[in-house]
Amino acid sequence: MKPDIHPTYHEQAKIVCSCGNTFTTGSTAESLRVDLCSKCHPFYTGQQKLVDTEGQVDRFMQRLRRSKRMQD
């Protein structure tokens, strides 16, 4: 390995989220700013919105039937 080519590793890097939550982790940067964390991400907070795909499937099946009729 070549000497002096690796970045400095900070064991106590401070992470700051846009929601105000802060925590520490290891990183090559001394501090990081993030938009989402486990305190505010919809998956972890339970405020996740589910997408209803039933309408999409129905539209696809209609197009499929229509294309089969045109081929006959």
PDB file of N, CA, C and O in Angstrom:
ATOM      1  N   MET A   1       0.825  -1.184   0.000  1.00  0.00           N
ATOM      2  CA  MET A   1       0.000   0.000   0.000  1.00  0.00           C
ATOM      3  C   MET A   1       0.868   1.246   0.000  1.00  0.00           C
ATOM      4  O   MET A   1       1.945   1.271   0.596  1.00  0.00           O
ATOM      5  N   LYS A   2       0.387   2.271  -0.673  1.00  0.00           N
ATOM      6  CA  LYS A   2       1.114   3.533  -0.711  1.00  0.00           C
ATOM      7  C   LYS A   2       0.889   4.297   0.594  1.00  0.00           C
ATOM      8  O   LYS A   2      -0.229   4.325   1.108  1.00  0.00           O
ATOM      9  N   PRO A   3       1.915   4.903   1.121  1.00  0.00           N
ATOM     10  CA  PRO A   3       1.753   5.682   2.361  1.00  0.00           C
ATOM     11  C   PRO A   3       1.108   7.040   2.078  1.00  0.00           C
ATOM     12  O   PRO A   3       1.276   7.604   0.996  1.00  0.00           O
ATOM     13  N   ASP A   4       0.382   7.549   3.048  1.00  0.00           N
ATOM     14  CA  ASP A   4      -0.191   8.900   3.033  1.00  0.00           C
ATOM     15  C   ASP A   4      -1.184   9.169   1.907  1.00  0.00           C
ATOM     16  O   ASP A   4      -1.261  10.300   1.429  1.00  0.00           O
ATOM     17  N   ILE A   5      -1.949   8.163   1.467  1.00  0.00           N
ATOM     18  CA  ILE A   5      -2.964   8.424   0.441  1.00  0.00           C
ATOM     19  C   ILE A   5      -4.384   8.290   0.987  1.00  0.00           C
ATOM     20  O   ILE A   5      -5.344   8.660   0.311  1.00  0.00           O
ATOM     21  N   HIS A   6      -4.521   7.767   2.194  1.00  0.00           N
ATOM     22  CA  HIS A   6      -5.841   7.545   2.773  1.00  0.00           C
ATOM     23  C   HIS A   6      -6.318   8.781   3.532  1.00  0.00           C
ATOM     24  O   HIS A   6      -5.515   9.461   4.171  1.00  0.00           O
ATOM     25  N   PRO A   7      -7.617   9.080   3.469  1.00  0.00           N
ATOM     26  CA  PRO A   7      -8.138  10.230   4.217  1.00  0.00           C
ATOM     27  C   PRO A   7      -8.146   9.945   5.719  1.00  0.00           C
ATOM     28  O   PRO A   7      -8.114   8.790   6.144  1.00  0.00           O
ATOM     29  N   THR A   8      -8.187  10.986   6.492  1.00  0.00           N
ATOM     30  CA  THR A   8      -8.232  10.858   7.952  1.00  0.00           C
ATOM     31  C   THR A   8      -9.599  10.343   8.376  1.00  0.00           C
ATOM     32  O   THR A   8     -10.624  10.859   7.933  1.00  0.00           O
ATOM     33  N   TYR A   9      -9.616   9.335   9.228  1.00  0.00           N
ATOM     34  CA  TYR A   9     -10.867   8.744   9.719  1.00  0.00           C
ATOM     35  C   TYR A   9     -11.196   9.344  11.080  1.00  0.00           C
ATOM     36  O   TYR A   9     -10.382   9.288  12.002  1.00  0.00           O
ATOM     37  N   HIS A  10     -12.392   9.918  11.205  1.00  0.00           N
ATOM     38  CA  HIS A  10     -12.850  10.519  12.461  1.00  0.00           C
ATOM     39  C   HIS A  10     -13.840   9.562  13.117  1.00  0.00           C
ATOM     40  O   HIS A  10     -14.911   9.295  12.573  1.00  0.00           O
ATOM     41  N   GLU A  11     -13.478   9.056  14.275  1.00  0.00           N
ATOM     42  CA  GLU A  11     -14.338   8.090  14.966  1.00  0.00           C
ATOM     43  C   GLU A  11     -15.573   8.738  15.577  1.00  0.00           C
ATOM     44  O   GLU A  11     -16.581   8.060  15.777  1.00  0.00           O
ATOM     45  N   GLN A  12     -15.520  10.020  15.875  1.00  0.00           N
ATOM     46  CA  GLN A  12     -16.642  10.727  16.492  1.00  0.00           C
ATOM     47  C   GLN A  12     -17.151  11.835  15.570  1.00  0.00           C
ATOM     48  O   GLN A  12     -17.212  12.998  15.969  1.00  0.00           O
ATOM     49  N   ALA A  13     -17.514  11.479  14.353  1.00  0.00           N
ATOM     50  CA  ALA A  13     -18.052  12.454  13.408  1.00  0.00           C
ATOM     51  C   ALA A  13     -19.485  12.795  13.812  1.00  0.00           C
ATOM     52  O   ALA A  13     -20.274  11.905  14.128  1.00  0.00           O
ATOM     53  N   LYS A  14     -19.818  14.086  13.801  1.00  0.00           N
ATOM     54  CA  LYS A  14     -21.139  14.534  14.225  1.00  0.00           C
ATOM     55  C   LYS A  14     -22.071  14.607  13.017  1.00  0.00           C
ATOM     56  O   LYS A  14     -21.756  15.265  12.025  1.00  0.00           O
ATOM     57  N   ILE A  15     -23.220  13.932  13.101  1.00  0.00           N
ATOM     58  CA  ILE A  15     -24.228  13.931  12.052  1.00  0.00           C
ATOM     59  C   ILE A  15     -25.393  14.791  12.538  1.00  0.00           C
ATOM     60  O   ILE A  15     -25.906  14.573  13.635  1.00  0.00           O
ATOM     61  N   VAL A  16     -25.819  15.777  11.722  1.00  0.00           N
ATOM     62  CA  VAL A  16     -26.915  16.671  12.071  1.00  0.00           C
ATOM     63  C   VAL A  16     -27.998  16.521  11.004  1.00  0.00           C
ATOM     64  O   VAL A  16     -27.738  16.715   9.816  1.00  0.00           O
ATOM     65  N   CYS A  17     -29.210  16.175  11.432  1.00  0.00           N
ATOM     66  CA  CYS A  17     -30.336  16.019  10.524  1.00  0.00           C
ATOM     67  C   CYS A  17     -31.109  17.330  10.434  1.00  0.00           C
ATOM     68  O   CYS A  17     -31.024  18.167  11.333  1.00  0.00           O
ATOM     69  N   SER A  18     -31.861  17.509   9.355  1.00  0.00           N
ATOM     70  CA  SER A  18     -32.651  18.731   9.195  1.00  0.00           C
ATOM     71  C   SER A  18     -33.784  18.816  10.216  1.00  0.00           C
ATOM     72  O   SER A  18     -34.310  19.902  10.460  1.00  0.00           O
ATOM     73  N   CYS A  19     -34.169  17.680  10.821  1.00  0.00           N
ATOM     74  CA  CYS A  19     -35.210  17.700  11.857  1.00  0.00           C
ATOM     75  C   CYS A  19     -34.663  18.128  13.213  1.00  0.00           C
ATOM     76  O   CYS A  19     -35.431  18.376  14.143  1.00  0.00           O
ATOM     77  N   GLY A  20     -33.330  18.217  13.333  1.00  0.00           N
ATOM     78  CA  GLY A  20     -32.724  18.640  14.588  1.00  0.00           C
ATOM     79  C   GLY A  20     -32.044  17.516  15.344  1.00  0.00           C
ATOM     80  O   GLY A  20     -31.320  17.785  16.303  1.00  0.00           O
ATOM     81  N   ASN A  21     -32.246  16.287  14.957  1.00  0.00           N
ATOM     82  CA  ASN A  21     -31.627  15.142  15.611  1.00  0.00           C
ATOM     83  C   ASN A  21     -30.128  15.117  15.310  1.00  0.00           C
ATOM     84  O   ASN A  21     -29.719  15.375  14.178  1.00  0.00           O
ATOM     85  N   THR A  22     -29.321  14.811  16.306  1.00  0.00           N
ATOM     86  CA  THR A  22     -27.877  14.688  16.125  1.00  0.00           C
ATOM     87  C   THR A  22     -27.406  13.370  16.706  1.00  0.00           C
ATOM     88  O   THR A  22     -27.962  12.878  17.688  1.00  0.00           O
ATOM     89  N   PHE A  23     -26.382  12.805  16.097  1.00  0.00           N
ATOM     90  CA  PHE A  23     -25.762  11.588  16.605  1.00  0.00           C
ATOM     91  C   PHE A  23     -24.340  11.520  16.067  1.00  0.00           C
ATOM     92  O   PHE A  23     -23.972  12.301  15.190  1.00  0.00           O
ATOM     93  N   THR A  24     -23.545  10.600  16.580  1.00  0.00           N
ATOM     94  CA  THR A  24     -22.161  10.471  16.150  1.00  0.00           C
ATOM     95  C   THR A  24     -21.947   9.106  15.513  1.00  0.00           C
ATOM     96  O   THR A  24     -22.608   8.124  15.852  1.00  0.00           O
ATOM     97  N   THR A  25     -21.002   9.079  14.580  1.00  0.00           N
ATOM     98  CA  THR A  25     -20.625   7.848  13.898  1.00  0.00           C
ATOM     99  C   THR A  25     -19.217   8.031  13.345  1.00  0.00           C
ATOM    100  O   THR A  25     -18.651   9.118  13.455  1.00  0.00           O
ATOM    101  N   GLY A  26     -18.656   7.009  12.765  1.00  0.00           N
ATOM    102  CA  GLY A  26     -17.347   7.109  12.151  1.00  0.00           C
ATOM    103  C   GLY A  26     -17.461   7.547  10.700  1.00  0.00           C
ATOM    104  O   GLY A  26     -18.325   7.065   9.968  1.00  0.00           O
ATOM    105  N   SER A  27     -16.587   8.463  10.278  1.00  0.00           N
ATOM    106  CA  SER A  27     -16.621   8.976   8.913  1.00  0.00           C
ATOM    107  C   SER A  27     -15.295   9.627   8.570  1.00  0.00           C
ATOM    108  O   SER A  27     -14.485   9.913   9.452  1.00  0.00           O
ATOM    109  N   THR A  28     -15.078   9.858   7.283  1.00  0.00           N
ATOM    110  CA  THR A  28     -13.887  10.589   6.857  1.00  0.00           C
ATOM    111  C   THR A  28     -14.108  12.093   6.930  1.00  0.00           C
ATOM    112  O   THR A  28     -13.154  12.860   6.800  1.00  0.00           O
ATOM    113  N   ALA A  29     -15.343  12.528   7.136  1.00  0.00           N
ATOM    114  CA  ALA A  29     -15.650  13.948   7.336  1.00  0.00           C
ATOM    115  C   ALA A  29     -15.893  14.191   8.822  1.00  0.00           C
ATOM    116  O   ALA A  29     -16.412  13.318   9.518  1.00  0.00           O
ATOM    117  N   GLU A  30     -15.521  15.369   9.308  1.00  0.00           N
ATOM    118  CA  GLU A  30     -15.702  15.669  10.731  1.00  0.00           C
ATOM    119  C   GLU A  30     -17.164  15.846  11.104  1.00  0.00           C
ATOM    120  O   GLU A  30     -17.581  15.469  12.199  1.00  0.00           O
ATOM    121  N   SER A  31     -17.954  16.426  10.184  1.00  0.00           N
ATOM    122  CA  SER A  31     -19.382  16.602  10.437  1.00  0.00           C
ATOM    123  C   SER A  31     -20.136  16.474   9.115  1.00  0.00           C
ATOM    124  O   SER A  31     -19.615  16.799   8.049  1.00  0.00           O
ATOM    125  N   LEU A  32     -21.372  15.995   9.212  1.00  0.00           N
ATOM    126  CA  LEU A  32     -22.224  15.804   8.043  1.00  0.00           C
ATOM    127  C   LEU A  32     -23.609  16.360   8.324  1.00  0.00           C
ATOM    128  O   LEU A  32     -24.078  16.312   9.461  1.00  0.00           O
ATOM    129  N   ARG A  33     -24.270  16.888   7.297  1.00  0.00           N
ATOM    130  CA  ARG A  33     -25.659  17.328   7.396  1.00  0.00           C
ATOM    131  C   ARG A  33     -26.478  16.425   6.490  1.00  0.00           C
ATOM    132  O   ARG A  33     -26.135  16.236   5.323  1.00  0.00           O
ATOM    133  N   VAL A  34     -27.565  15.862   7.024  1.00  0.00           N
ATOM    134  CA  VAL A  34     -28.424  14.970   6.254  1.00  0.00           C
ATOM    135  C   VAL A  34     -29.857  15.488   6.280  1.00  0.00           C
ATOM    136  O   VAL A  34     -30.242  16.230   7.184  1.00  0.00           O
ATOM    137  N   ASP A  35     -30.652  15.088   5.273  1.00  0.00           N
ATOM    138  CA  ASP A  35     -32.047  15.515   5.185  1.00  0.00           C
ATOM    139  C   ASP A  35     -32.979  14.616   5.988  1.00  0.00           C
ATOM    140  O   ASP A  35     -33.971  15.088   6.543  1.00  0.00           O
ATOM    141  N   LEU A  36     -32.668  13.326   6.052  1.00  0.00           N
ATOM    142  CA  LEU A  36     -33.523  12.362   6.752  1.00  0.00           C
ATOM    143  C   LEU A  36     -32.707  11.495   7.688  1.00  0.00           C
ATOM    144  O   LEU A  36     -31.540  11.198   7.431  1.00  0.00           O
ATOM    145  N   CYS A  37     -33.341  11.096   8.777  1.00  0.00           N
ATOM    146  CA  CYS A  37     -32.725  10.159   9.711  1.00  0.00           C
ATOM    147  C   CYS A  37     -33.823   9.219  10.212  1.00  0.00           C
ATOM    148  O   CYS A  37     -34.972   9.329   9.784  1.00  0.00           O
ATOM    149  N   SER A  38     -33.489   8.317  11.094  1.00  0.00           N
ATOM    150  CA  SER A  38     -34.479   7.357  11.592  1.00  0.00           C
ATOM    151  C   SER A  38     -35.551   8.009  12.465  1.00  0.00           C
ATOM    152  O   SER A  38     -36.603   7.413  12.692  1.00  0.00           O
ATOM    153  N   LYS A  39     -35.301   9.215  12.953  1.00  0.00           N
ATOM    154  CA  LYS A  39     -36.301   9.925  13.767  1.00  0.00           C
ATOM    155  C   LYS A  39     -37.380  10.593  12.917  1.00  0.00           C
ATOM    156  O   LYS A  39     -38.494  10.804  13.397  1.00  0.00           O
ATOM    157  N   CYS A  40     -37.067  10.933  11.653  1.00  0.00           N
ATOM    158  CA  CYS A  40     -38.028  11.666  10.833  1.00  0.00           C
ATOM    159  C   CYS A  40     -38.388  10.966   9.520  1.00  0.00           C
ATOM    160  O   CYS A  40     -39.265  11.444   8.800  1.00  0.00           O
ATOM    161  N   HIS A  41     -37.741   9.854   9.191  1.00  0.00           N
ATOM    162  CA  HIS A  41     -38.046   9.156   7.935  1.00  0.00           C
ATOM    163  C   HIS A  41     -39.423   8.493   8.032  1.00  0.00           C
ATOM    164  O   HIS A  41     -39.716   7.847   9.038  1.00  0.00           O
ATOM    165  N   PRO A  42     -40.280   8.639   7.004  1.00  0.00           N
ATOM    166  CA  PRO A  42     -41.644   8.093   7.055  1.00  0.00           C
ATOM    167  C   PRO A  42     -41.699   6.586   7.309  1.00  0.00           C
ATOM    168  O   PRO A  42     -42.643   6.119   7.947  1.00  0.00           O
ATOM    169  N   PHE A  43     -40.744   5.828   6.844  1.00  0.00           N
ATOM    170  CA  PHE A  43     -40.753   4.377   7.070  1.00  0.00           C
ATOM    171  C   PHE A  43     -40.633   4.055   8.559  1.00  0.00           C
ATOM    172  O   PHE A  43     -41.309   3.152   9.052  1.00  0.00           O
ATOM    173  N   TYR A  44     -39.788   4.776   9.269  1.00  0.00           N
ATOM    174  CA  TYR A  44     -39.561   4.510  10.689  1.00  0.00           C
ATOM    175  C   TYR A  44     -40.599   5.165  11.592  1.00  0.00           C
ATOM    176  O   TYR A  44     -40.848   4.673  12.693  1.00  0.00           O
ATOM    177  N   THR A  45     -41.206   6.255  11.154  1.00  0.00           N
ATOM    178  CA  THR A  45     -42.185   6.951  11.992  1.00  0.00           C
ATOM    179  C   THR A  45     -43.590   6.379  11.852  1.00  0.00           C
ATOM    180  O   THR A  45     -44.462   6.694  12.661  1.00  0.00           O
ATOM    181  N   GLY A  46     -43.827   5.547  10.844  1.00  0.00           N
ATOM    182  CA  GLY A  46     -45.147   4.961  10.647  1.00  0.00           C
ATOM    183  C   GLY A  46     -46.093   5.856   9.878  1.00  0.00           C
ATOM    184  O   GLY A  46     -47.283   5.553   9.801  1.00  0.00           O
ATOM    185  N   GLN A  47     -45.620   6.930   9.314  1.00  0.00           N
ATOM    186  CA  GLN A  47     -46.447   7.844   8.542  1.00  0.00           C
ATOM    187  C   GLN A  47     -46.297   7.601   7.043  1.00  0.00           C
ATOM    188  O   GLN A  47     -46.509   8.499   6.228  1.00  0.00           O
ATOM    189  N   GLN A  48     -45.930   6.386   6.702  1.00  0.00           N
ATOM    190  CA  GLN A  48     -45.695   6.039   5.305  1.00  0.00           C
ATOM    191  C   GLN A  48     -47.012   5.951   4.545  1.00  0.00           C
ATOM    192  O   GLN A  48     -47.989   5.401   5.052  1.00  0.00           O
ATOM    193  N   LYS A  49     -47.040   6.490   3.332  1.00  0.00           N
ATOM    194  CA  LYS A  49     -48.222   6.417   2.490  1.00  0.00           C
ATOM    195  C   LYS A  49     -48.064   5.248   1.525  1.00  0.00           C
ATOM    196  O   LYS A  49     -47.042   5.123   0.849  1.00  0.00           O
ATOM    197  N   LEU A  50     -49.069   4.405   1.466  1.00  0.00           N
ATOM    198  CA  LEU A  50     -49.030   3.266   0.556  1.00  0.00           C
ATOM    199  C   LEU A  50     -49.674   3.652  -0.766  1.00  0.00           C
ATOM    200  O   LEU A  50     -50.688   4.349  -0.791  1.00  0.00           O
ATOM    201  N   VAL A  51     -49.090   3.205  -1.849  1.00  0.00           N
ATOM    202  CA  VAL A  51     -49.600   3.507  -3.177  1.00  0.00           C
ATOM    203  C   VAL A  51     -50.589   2.425  -3.583  1.00  0.00           C
ATOM    204  O   VAL A  51     -50.275   1.237  -3.512  1.00  0.00           O
ATOM    205  N   ASP A  52     -51.778   2.828  -4.008  1.00  0.00           N
ATOM    206  CA  ASP A  52     -52.796   1.885  -4.448  1.00  0.00           C
ATOM    207  C   ASP A  52     -52.534   1.540  -5.903  1.00  0.00           C
ATOM    208  O   ASP A  52     -52.720   2.377  -6.786  1.00  0.00           O
ATOM    209  N   THR A  53     -52.105   0.318  -6.154  1.00  0.00           N
ATOM    210  CA  THR A  53     -51.764  -0.088  -7.516  1.00  0.00           C
ATOM    211  C   THR A  53     -52.907  -0.816  -8.204  1.00  0.00           C
ATOM    212  O   THR A  53     -52.757  -1.239  -9.350  1.00  0.00           O
ATOM    213  N   GLU A  54     -54.036  -0.973  -7.542  1.00  0.00           N
ATOM    214  CA  GLU A  54     -55.149  -1.722  -8.131  1.00  0.00           C
ATOM    215  C   GLU A  54     -55.614  -1.080  -9.434  1.00  0.00           C
ATOM    216  O   GLU A  54     -55.869  -1.788 -10.407  1.00  0.00           O
ATOM    217  N   GLY A  55     -55.725   0.207  -9.472  1.00  0.00           N
ATOM    218  CA  GLY A  55     -56.136   0.900 -10.687  1.00  0.00           C
ATOM    219  C   GLY A  55     -55.136   0.698 -11.810  1.00  0.00           C
ATOM    220  O   GLY A  55     -55.528   0.584 -12.972  1.00  0.00           O
ATOM    221  N   GLN A  56     -53.861   0.653 -11.486  1.00  0.00           N
ATOM    222  CA  GLN A  56     -52.828   0.450 -12.494  1.00  0.00           C
ATOM    223  C   GLN A  56     -52.923  -0.943 -13.102  1.00  0.00           C
ATOM    224  O   GLN A  56     -52.771  -1.109 -14.312  1.00  0.00           O
ATOM    225  N   VAL A  57     -53.169  -1.922 -12.279  1.00  0.00           N
ATOM    226  CA  VAL A  57     -53.287  -3.297 -12.768  1.00  0.00           C
ATOM    227  C   VAL A  57     -54.515  -3.429 -13.661  1.00  0.00           C
ATOM    228  O   VAL A  57     -54.452  -4.065 -14.712  1.00  0.00           O
ATOM    229  N   ASP A  58     -55.637  -2.829 -13.248  1.00  0.00           N
ATOM    230  CA  ASP A  58     -56.857  -2.886 -14.068  1.00  0.00           C
ATOM    231  C   ASP A  58     -56.643  -2.245 -15.436  1.00  0.00           C
ATOM    232  O   ASP A  58     -57.074  -2.789 -16.453  1.00  0.00           O
ATOM    233  N   ARG A  59     -55.985  -1.100 -15.461  1.00  0.00           N
ATOM    234  CA  ARG A  59     -55.717  -0.444 -16.744  1.00  0.00           C
ATOM    235  C   ARG A  59     -54.817  -1.301 -17.632  1.00  0.00           C
ATOM    236  O   ARG A  59     -55.023  -1.373 -18.843  1.00  0.00           O
ATOM    237  N   PHE A  60     -53.830  -1.945 -17.035  1.00  0.00           N
ATOM    238  CA  PHE A  60     -52.951  -2.817 -17.806  1.00  0.00           C
ATOM    239  C   PHE A  60     -53.717  -3.995 -18.388  1.00  0.00           C
ATOM    240  O   PHE A  60     -53.533  -4.344 -19.554  1.00  0.00           O
ATOM    241  N   MET A  61     -54.577  -4.608 -17.580  1.00  0.00           N
ATOM    242  CA  MET A  61     -55.348  -5.758 -18.069  1.00  0.00           C
ATOM    243  C   MET A  61     -56.284  -5.338 -19.203  1.00  0.00           C
ATOM    244  O   MET A  61     -56.464  -6.096 -20.156  1.00  0.00           O
ATOM    245  N   GLN A  62     -56.877  -4.157 -19.119  1.00  0.00           N
ATOM    246  CA  GLN A  62     -57.735  -3.665 -20.196  1.00  0.00           C
ATOM    247  C   GLN A  62     -56.941  -3.479 -21.488  1.00  0.00           C
ATOM    248  O   GLN A  62     -57.409  -3.857 -22.562  1.00  0.00           O
ATOM    249  N   ARG A  63     -55.761  -2.908 -21.390  1.00  0.00           N
ATOM    250  CA  ARG A  63     -54.920  -2.729 -22.577  1.00  0.00           C
ATOM    251  C   ARG A  63     -54.516  -4.070 -23.161  1.00  0.00           C
ATOM    252  O   ARG A  63     -54.473  -4.229 -24.381  1.00  0.00           O
ATOM    253  N   LEU A  64     -54.220  -5.030 -22.305  1.00  0.00           N
ATOM    254  CA  LEU A  64     -53.825  -6.362 -22.754  1.00  0.00           C
ATOM    255  C   LEU A  64     -54.970  -7.034 -23.505  1.00  0.00           C
ATOM    256  O   LEU A  64     -54.758  -7.622 -24.565  1.00  0.00           O
ATOM    257  N   ARG A  65     -56.196  -6.948 -22.953  1.00  0.00           N
ATOM    258  CA  ARG A  65     -57.358  -7.528 -23.636  1.00  0.00           C
ATOM    259  C   ARG A  65     -57.606  -6.848 -24.980  1.00  0.00           C
ATOM    260  O   ARG A  65     -57.919  -7.510 -25.971  1.00  0.00           O
ATOM    261  N   ARG A  66     -57.465  -5.529 -25.007  1.00  0.00           N
ATOM    262  CA  ARG A  66     -57.670  -4.765 -26.214  1.00  0.00           C
ATOM    263  C   ARG A  66     -56.666  -5.168 -27.296  1.00  0.00           C
ATOM    264  O   ARG A  66     -57.028  -5.321 -28.462  1.00  0.00           O
ATOM    265  N   SER A  67     -55.427  -5.336 -26.907  1.00  0.00           N
ATOM    266  CA  SER A  67     -54.387  -5.709 -27.891  1.00  0.00           C
ATOM    267  C   SER A  67     -54.604  -7.128 -28.400  1.00  0.00           C
ATOM    268  O   SER A  67     -54.315  -7.408 -29.563  1.00  0.00           O
ATOM    269  N   LYS A  68     -55.108  -8.035 -27.557  1.00  0.00           N
ATOM    270  CA  LYS A  68     -55.396  -9.412 -28.001  1.00  0.00           C
ATOM    271  C   LYS A  68     -56.548  -9.411 -28.996  1.00  0.00           C
ATOM    272  O   LYS A  68     -56.532 -10.172 -29.964  1.00  0.00           O
ATOM    273  N   ARG A  69     -57.560  -8.554 -28.765  1.00  0.00           N
ATOM    274  CA  ARG A  69     -58.689  -8.462 -29.702  1.00  0.00           C
ATOM    275  C   ARG A  69     -58.224  -7.941 -31.051  1.00  0.00           C
ATOM    276  O   ARG A  69     -58.696  -8.398 -32.092  1.00  0.00           O
ATOM    277  N   MET A  70     -57.311  -6.997 -31.040  1.00  0.00           N
ATOM    278  CA  MET A  70     -56.814  -6.423 -32.300  1.00  0.00           C
ATOM    279  C   MET A  70     -56.005  -7.442 -33.079  1.00  0.00           C
ATOM    280  O   MET A  70     -55.994  -7.407 -34.310  1.00  0.00           O
ATOM    281  N   GLN A  71     -55.332  -8.346 -32.394  1.00  0.00           N
ATOM    282  CA  GLN A  71     -54.517  -9.369 -33.067  1.00  0.00           C
ATOM    283  C   GLN A  71     -55.394 -10.449 -33.688  1.00  0.00           C
ATOM    284  O   GLN A  71     -54.978 -11.090 -34.654  1.00  0.00           O
ATOM    285  N   ASP A  72     -56.583 -10.665 -33.164  1.00  0.00           N
ATOM    286  CA  ASP A  72     -57.481 -11.718 -33.679  1.00  0.00           C
ATOM    287  C   ASP A  72     -58.157 -11.319 -34.954  1.00  0.00           C
ATOM    288  O   ASP A  72     -58.938 -12.092 -35.508  1.00  0.00           O
TER     289      ASP A  72
END
